[in-house]
Amino acid sequence: MISVHEKFREYATAHSNPVNKKIHYVFVPIIIIGLIGLLTAAHPNAALIFAALAMVYYFMLSIRLALGMAAFAAIIFGIVYYLQNHMATPLWIISATLFVIGWFAQYVGHGLIEKKKPNFFTDIRFLLLGPLWLIAEFYKRTGIRY
C-alpha cells in the first residue's frame, strides 16, 4: 500500500494555490457535515456505517492521523446531532444546502483559482483523503507528528 506521505504528495499536485487551500480548510468540513447529515436523514445507521468504513481506511494509512480523524468525526456528528434536534428546518434540507455550497466552493477553488482538476477524478479514494489532509495540516501547524 502507498504511504500516506506519498498520497499527500499526490494530493498536493492539485492543491498548491494558497487560496484554494484556504477554501478547502473551510469547505471540506462543510461538505462532510452535509454528507453526514444527508446520510443521517436517510437512516441514522447509514452515517455510522460510512464513518466506520472510512475510519478503517484511515487506520490503514496512519494510526495517528486516524485518531485525529476520529476526534474530527465526533465533532461532525455532534454538529449534525445539533442541527437535527435544535433547528426548525429539516436536517436533509440543511445538509443538502451545506453539501451544495461546499462543492460549489470546491469548484471555485479548483476550476477558477487552482485551474486543476481535483485528484478524485483519477482516484475516488481522494474523496476520503481530503479530510485526512486537513487533519495532517492541523498536525503540522501544531507540531504533532504523524
C-alpha positions as CSV (number, residue, x, y, z in Angstrom):
1,M,0.0,0.0,0.0
2,I,1.2,3.5,-0.8
3,S,2.2,5.5,2.3
4,V,0.1,8.4,3.5
5,H,3.0,10.7,2.7
6,E,3.0,9.6,-0.9
7,K,-0.7,10.1,-1.1
8,F,-0.4,13.6,0.3
9,R,2.4,14.4,-2.2
10,E,0.0,13.4,-5.0
11,Y,-2.9,15.3,-3.4
12,A,-0.6,18.4,-3.2
13,T,-0.3,18.5,-7.0
14,A,-3.8,19.9,-7.2
15,H,-3.6,22.0,-4.0
16,S,-0.7,24.4,-4.4
17,N,-2.6,27.7,-4.5
18,P,-2.9,29.2,-1.0
19,V,-6.4,30.5,-1.7
20,N,-7.6,27.1,-2.8
21,K,-6.1,25.6,0.3
22,K,-8.0,28.1,2.5
23,I,-11.2,27.2,0.6
24,H,-10.5,23.5,1.5
25,Y,-9.9,24.3,5.1
26,V,-13.4,25.9,5.4
27,F,-15.5,24.0,2.9
28,V,-14.3,20.4,3.2
29,P,-15.7,20.3,6.7
30,I,-18.9,21.8,5.4
31,I,-19.2,19.1,2.8
32,I,-18.6,16.5,5.4
33,I,-21.3,18.0,7.7
34,G,-23.6,18.0,4.7
35,L,-22.8,14.4,3.8
36,I,-23.1,13.0,7.3
37,G,-26.4,15.0,7.7
38,L,-27.8,13.6,4.5
39,L,-26.9,10.0,5.5
40,T,-28.3,10.6,9.0
41,A,-31.5,12.0,7.5
42,A,-31.8,8.9,5.2
43,H,-31.1,6.5,8.0
44,P,-29.1,7.1,11.2
45,N,-27.1,3.9,10.8
46,A,-26.0,4.9,7.3
47,A,-23.9,7.7,8.6
48,L,-22.3,5.5,11.3
49,I,-21.6,2.7,8.8
50,F,-20.0,5.2,6.3
51,A,-17.9,6.7,9.1
52,A,-16.8,3.3,10.4
53,L,-15.7,2.2,6.9
54,A,-13.8,5.5,6.3
55,M,-12.1,5.0,9.7
56,V,-10.9,1.6,8.6
57,Y,-9.2,3.2,5.6
58,Y,-7.8,6.0,7.7
59,F,-6.3,3.5,10.2
60,M,-4.7,1.6,7.3
61,L,-3.0,4.8,6.2
62,S,-1.9,6.2,9.6
63,I,-2.9,5.4,13.2
64,R,-2.0,8.9,14.4
65,L,-4.0,10.7,11.7
66,A,-6.9,8.3,12.1
67,L,-7.1,9.2,15.8
68,G,-7.3,12.9,14.9
69,M,-9.9,12.0,12.3
70,A,-11.9,10.1,14.9
71,A,-12.0,13.3,17.1
72,F,-13.0,15.3,14.0
73,A,-15.7,12.8,13.2
74,A,-17.1,13.1,16.7
75,I,-17.3,16.9,16.3
76,I,-19.0,16.4,12.9
77,F,-21.6,14.0,14.4
78,G,-22.2,16.5,17.3
79,I,-22.9,19.3,14.8
80,V,-25.3,17.0,12.9
81,Y,-27.0,16.0,16.1
82,Y,-27.4,19.6,17.0
83,L,-28.8,20.5,13.5
84,Q,-31.2,17.6,13.7
85,N,-32.5,18.3,17.1
86,H,-32.4,22.1,17.5
87,M,-33.2,23.5,14.1
88,A,-36.7,24.2,12.7
89,T,-35.6,23.3,9.2
90,P,-35.4,19.6,8.4
91,L,-32.0,18.1,8.6
92,W,-32.0,16.9,5.0
93,I,-32.6,20.5,3.7
94,I,-29.8,22.0,5.9
95,S,-27.5,19.2,4.9
96,A,-28.2,19.3,1.2
97,T,-27.7,23.1,1.3
98,L,-24.3,22.7,3.0
99,F,-23.3,20.0,0.7
100,V,-24.0,22.0,-2.4
101,I,-22.4,25.2,-1.0
102,G,-19.3,23.2,-0.1
103,W,-19.0,21.6,-3.6
104,F,-19.6,24.9,-5.3
105,A,-16.7,26.4,-3.2
106,Q,-14.5,23.4,-4.3
107,Y,-15.4,24.2,-7.9
108,V,-14.3,27.8,-7.4
109,G,-11.1,26.6,-5.7
110,H,-10.1,24.1,-8.3
111,G,-11.7,25.4,-11.5
112,L,-11.3,29.1,-11.2
113,I,-8.4,29.6,-8.8
114,E,-6.1,26.5,-9.0
115,K,-7.2,25.6,-12.5
116,K,-6.5,21.9,-11.8
117,K,-8.9,19.0,-11.6
118,P,-9.5,17.6,-8.2
119,N,-7.5,14.4,-7.6
120,F,-10.6,12.3,-7.1
121,F,-11.2,12.3,-10.8
122,T,-8.2,10.0,-11.1
123,D,-8.7,8.0,-7.9
124,I,-12.0,8.1,-6.0
125,R,-10.2,7.4,-2.7
126,F,-9.1,11.0,-2.8
127,L,-12.6,12.0,-1.6
128,L,-11.6,10.4,1.7
129,L,-8.1,11.7,1.6
130,G,-9.2,15.4,1.6
131,P,-10.4,15.4,5.2
132,L,-7.4,13.4,6.3
133,W,-5.2,16.0,4.6
134,L,-6.9,18.7,6.8
135,I,-6.0,16.7,9.9
136,A,-2.4,16.4,8.7
137,E,-2.3,20.2,8.1
138,F,-3.6,20.7,11.6
139,Y,-0.9,18.4,13.0
140,K,1.8,20.2,11.1
141,R,0.7,23.6,12.4
142,T,0.5,22.3,16.0
143,G,3.7,20.3,15.9
144,I,2.1,16.9,16.1
145,R,4.0,14.1,14.3
146,Y,2.2,11.7,12.1
